[in-house]
């Protein structure tokens, strides 16, 4: 890649995970001409109460592609059955090869402590791929990276064994409407599966415009939580943006992983040029 073009790889466990925690910055990167790839480690085949099998996989792939297109990103998913992801050597090597092929400067993923096993194992697989992506004798069929990328975690609210502690907090007020449009693309999740899980499926409007307003106004806990990030990490916003940080309504936050290249002040300025 050209030195002025960043490669940003966001690895989620499921087709909508990247959008929820990094959709805003994905739009920013793509708008500035950087290369963004959303990778789902599973096929999403468990995330529904009525649909199943290839029909659901096809639908979730289409939703992921549509959402990524809103951001100007690319989307891929691995053919691992949803709910069956394991931190196996096979999956690690597959991920190492894909990271090498894309050649990212920054890899963003879940933290290891999370409620969903697919999230936890995605985090472990990404951590296990870190450093190894630059070792030539590991997966020698795919050329090793010249250096280890920076790896970072998306925000969450889990406290044990340790709470999320952001190193970078980014104002996404200018891209948040597109982020909601991205989530709107995942209709099987935002308007069917998650409301079913929450017991609010009867509250979802039938009209597409009305249901988008329902989503935009916090119809789901997952979406309501998006507005909490800026308040939770207000100090980081003020540190980054000065007094303007006090007015930010929506933000995304990222914590550097110790398994990648250190996120120095200079690296943070290069990788988060917003």
C-alpha positions as CSV (number, residue, x, y, z in Angstrom):
1,X,0.0,0.0,0.0
2,X,1.1,3.6,-0.6
3,X,2.6,5.2,2.5
4,X,-0.2,7.8,2.6
5,X,-3.0,5.2,2.4
6,X,-3.9,3.3,5.5
7,X,-5.3,-0.2,5.5
8,X,-7.8,-0.7,8.3
9,X,-9.1,-4.2,9.0
10,X,-12.1,-4.5,11.4
11,X,-12.6,-8.1,12.5
12,X,-16.0,-8.9,14.1
13,X,-17.5,-12.2,15.1
14,X,-20.7,-11.6,13.2
15,X,-21.8,-9.6,10.1
16,X,-23.1,-6.6,12.1
17,X,-20.4,-6.4,14.8
18,X,-18.0,-4.1,13.0
19,X,-20.8,-1.6,12.2
20,X,-21.9,-1.3,15.9
21,X,-18.6,-0.4,17.3
22,X,-16.5,1.0,14.4
23,X,-18.9,2.1,11.7
24,X,-18.4,5.7,12.3
25,X,-14.6,5.7,12.0
26,X,-14.9,3.3,9.0
27,X,-16.8,6.0,7.2
28,X,-14.1,8.5,8.1
29,X,-11.3,6.3,6.8
30,X,-13.1,5.6,3.6
31,X,-14.0,9.2,3.0
32,X,-10.3,10.1,3.3
33,X,-9.3,7.5,0.7
34,X,-8.1,4.8,3.0
35,X,-8.8,1.1,2.5
36,X,-11.3,-0.5,4.9
37,X,-12.3,-4.2,5.2
38,X,-14.9,-5.6,7.5
39,X,-14.3,-9.3,8.2
40,X,-16.9,-11.5,9.9
41,X,-15.4,-14.6,11.5
42,X,-18.6,-16.5,11.2
43,X,-21.4,-16.8,8.7
44,X,-24.2,-15.4,10.9
45,X,-26.3,-18.5,10.6
46,X,-27.5,-18.6,14.2
47,X,-28.8,-15.1,14.5
48,X,-32.5,-15.6,13.9
49,X,-35.6,-17.1,15.4
50,X,-37.3,-18.2,12.1
51,X,-34.7,-18.4,9.4
52,X,-31.8,-20.8,9.3
53,X,-29.2,-22.4,7.1
54,X,-28.1,-21.1,3.7
55,X,-31.1,-18.8,3.5
56,X,-30.0,-16.9,6.6
57,X,-26.3,-16.9,5.5
58,X,-27.2,-15.4,2.1
59,X,-29.4,-12.8,3.7
60,X,-26.7,-11.8,6.3
61,X,-24.0,-11.7,3.6
62,X,-26.2,-9.3,1.5
63,X,-26.8,-7.2,4.6
64,X,-23.1,-7.0,5.3
65,X,-22.3,-6.0,1.7
66,X,-25.0,-3.3,1.7
67,X,-23.8,-1.9,5.1
68,X,-20.2,-1.8,4.0
69,X,-21.1,-0.1,0.8
70,X,-22.7,2.8,2.9
71,X,-19.3,3.3,4.5
72,X,-17.3,2.8,1.4
73,X,-15.7,-0.3,2.8
74,X,-15.4,-4.0,1.7
75,X,-17.1,-6.9,3.5
76,X,-16.2,-10.6,3.8
77,X,-17.3,-13.4,6.0
78,X,-15.7,-16.8,6.8
79,X,-17.8,-19.9,6.3
80,X,-17.6,-20.8,10.0
81,X,-21.0,-21.6,11.5
82,X,-22.3,-18.9,13.8
83,X,-21.9,-20.0,17.4
84,X,-19.3,-22.6,16.5
85,X,-16.1,-20.5,16.2
86,X,-13.1,-22.1,17.9
87,X,-9.6,-20.7,18.5
88,X,-8.2,-23.5,16.5
89,X,-4.9,-23.6,14.6
90,X,-6.8,-23.9,11.4
91,X,-8.8,-20.7,12.1
92,X,-5.7,-18.9,13.3
93,X,-3.8,-19.7,10.1
94,X,-6.7,-18.7,7.9
95,X,-6.8,-15.4,9.7
96,X,-3.1,-14.9,9.5
97,X,-3.2,-15.4,5.7
98,X,-6.1,-13.0,5.3
99,X,-4.4,-10.3,7.4
100,X,-1.3,-10.7,5.3
101,X,-3.2,-10.5,2.0
102,X,-4.9,-7.3,3.1
103,X,-1.8,-5.8,4.7
104,X,-3.4,-3.6,7.3
105,X,-1.7,-0.8,9.3
106,X,-4.5,-1.2,12.0
107,X,-6.5,-4.2,13.0
108,X,-9.6,-3.6,15.2
109,X,-11.5,-6.3,17.0
110,X,-13.4,-7.4,20.1
111,X,-11.9,-7.5,23.6
112,X,-11.2,-11.0,25.0
113,X,-13.7,-10.6,27.9
114,X,-17.2,-10.5,26.3
115,X,-20.6,-12.1,26.7
116,X,-20.6,-14.1,23.5
117,X,-18.2,-17.0,22.9
118,X,-17.8,-16.1,19.2
119,X,-16.7,-12.6,20.3
120,X,-14.2,-14.0,22.8
121,X,-12.7,-16.4,20.4
122,X,-12.5,-13.8,17.6
123,X,-10.5,-11.7,20.1
124,X,-8.3,-14.7,20.9
125,X,-7.7,-15.6,17.2
126,X,-6.8,-12.0,16.4
127,X,-4.4,-11.8,19.4
128,X,-2.9,-15.2,18.4
129,X,-2.4,-13.9,14.8
130,X,-0.6,-10.8,16.0
131,X,3.1,-11.0,15.7
132,X,2.8,-14.3,13.8
133,X,1.7,-12.3,10.7
134,X,5.3,-11.1,10.5
135,X,7.0,-14.5,11.0
136,X,7.9,-15.9,7.5
137,X,8.0,-19.5,8.5
138,X,4.4,-19.4,9.8
139,X,2.0,-20.0,6.9
140,X,4.9,-19.7,4.4
141,X,2.7,-19.9,1.4
142,X,1.5,-16.3,2.1
143,X,4.2,-13.6,2.3
144,X,4.7,-12.4,5.8
145,X,4.2,-8.7,6.7
146,X,7.3,-6.6,7.1
147,X,6.1,-5.4,10.5
148,X,3.4,-6.2,13.0
149,X,0.4,-3.9,12.7
150,X,-1.2,-2.0,15.5
151,X,-4.0,-4.0,17.1
152,X,-6.8,-2.3,19.0
153,X,-10.0,-3.3,20.7
154,X,-13.5,-1.9,20.2
155,X,-15.3,-0.5,23.3
156,X,-17.6,-2.5,25.6
157,X,-19.0,-2.2,29.1
158,X,-17.6,-5.4,30.7
159,X,-15.7,-4.9,33.9
160,X,-14.2,-8.3,34.7
161,X,-11.4,-9.1,34.8
162,X,-10.7,-5.5,33.7
163,X,-12.8,-2.6,32.2
164,X,-12.2,-1.2,28.8
165,X,-9.7,1.7,28.9
166,X,-9.5,3.7,25.7
167,X,-6.3,5.1,24.2
168,X,-8.2,6.9,21.4
169,X,-11.7,8.4,21.5
170,X,-13.0,9.7,18.1
171,X,-15.8,12.2,17.5
172,X,-18.2,10.6,14.9
173,X,-20.9,13.2,14.9
174,X,-20.2,13.9,11.3
175,X,-20.7,10.2,10.3
176,X,-23.2,9.0,12.8
177,X,-26.2,9.3,10.5
178,X,-24.4,7.0,8.0
179,X,-23.7,4.6,10.9
180,X,-27.4,4.4,11.5
181,X,-27.9,3.8,7.8
182,X,-25.4,1.0,8.0
183,X,-27.3,-0.6,11.0
184,X,-30.5,-0.2,9.0
185,X,-29.1,-2.5,6.3
186,X,-28.9,-5.3,8.9
187,X,-32.7,-5.7,9.0
188,X,-32.6,-9.4,10.0
189,X,-30.8,-8.2,13.2
190,X,-32.1,-4.8,14.0
191,X,-35.8,-5.4,13.2
192,X,-36.2,-9.1,13.7
193,X,-33.7,-11.1,15.8
194,X,-32.6,-8.5,18.4
195,X,-36.1,-7.3,19.0
196,X,-37.2,-10.9,19.4
197,X,-34.4,-11.5,22.0
198,X,-35.4,-8.3,23.8
199,X,-39.1,-9.2,23.7
200,X,-40.0,-6.0,21.8
201,X,-40.6,-7.4,18.3
202,X,-44.2,-6.2,18.4
203,X,-42.9,-2.6,18.8
204,X,-41.1,-2.7,15.5
205,X,-43.0,-0.7,12.9
206,X,-43.8,-2.3,9.5
207,X,-43.1,0.9,7.4
208,X,-39.4,1.1,6.5
209,X,-39.2,4.8,7.3
210,X,-40.9,4.5,10.6
211,X,-38.8,1.5,11.7
212,X,-35.7,3.4,10.8
213,X,-36.9,6.3,13.1
214,X,-37.6,3.6,15.7
215,X,-34.0,2.4,15.4
216,X,-32.5,5.9,15.3
217,X,-34.4,6.9,18.4
218,X,-33.0,4.0,20.5
219,X,-35.6,1.2,19.9
220,X,-32.9,-1.3,20.8
221,X,-30.6,-1.4,23.8
222,X,-27.6,-2.1,21.5
223,X,-28.4,1.2,19.7
224,X,-29.3,3.2,22.8
225,X,-25.8,2.4,24.1
226,X,-24.1,4.1,21.2
227,X,-25.0,7.5,22.6
228,X,-23.3,6.6,26.0
229,X,-19.8,6.3,24.6
230,X,-19.2,10.0,24.3
231,X,-20.3,10.7,27.9
232,X,-18.4,7.8,29.3
233,X,-15.1,8.9,27.7
234,X,-15.6,12.6,27.7
235,X,-12.2,13.2,29.1
236,X,-10.6,11.5,26.1
237,X,-12.7,13.7,23.8
238,X,-11.6,16.9,25.5
239,X,-8.0,15.7,25.5
240,X,-8.2,15.1,21.7
241,X,-10.4,18.0,20.6
242,X,-10.0,20.6,23.3
243,X,-13.2,22.5,24.4
244,X,-15.0,21.2,21.3
245,X,-14.9,17.8,22.9
246,X,-17.5,18.8,25.4
247,X,-20.1,19.1,22.7
248,X,-19.6,15.7,21.0
249,X,-22.7,13.6,21.1
250,X,-21.4,10.4,19.5
251,X,-18.0,8.8,19.7
252,X,-16.2,5.5,19.1
253,X,-13.4,4.4,21.4
254,X,-10.4,2.1,21.0
255,X,-7.9,0.5,23.3
256,X,-4.5,-0.6,22.0
257,X,-3.5,-4.2,22.4
258,X,-0.1,-5.0,23.8
259,X,0.2,-7.7,21.2
260,X,0.7,-5.4,18.3
261,X,3.1,-2.5,17.4
262,X,2.9,0.0,20.3
263,X,0.4,2.8,19.8
264,X,2.8,5.7,20.4
265,X,1.6,9.3,20.2
266,X,3.0,9.5,16.7
267,X,1.3,6.2,15.6
268,X,-2.0,7.4,17.1
269,X,-1.8,10.6,15.1
270,X,-1.0,8.6,11.9
271,X,-3.6,5.8,12.4
272,X,-6.4,8.0,13.7
273,X,-6.0,11.2,11.6
274,X,-9.3,12.8,12.5
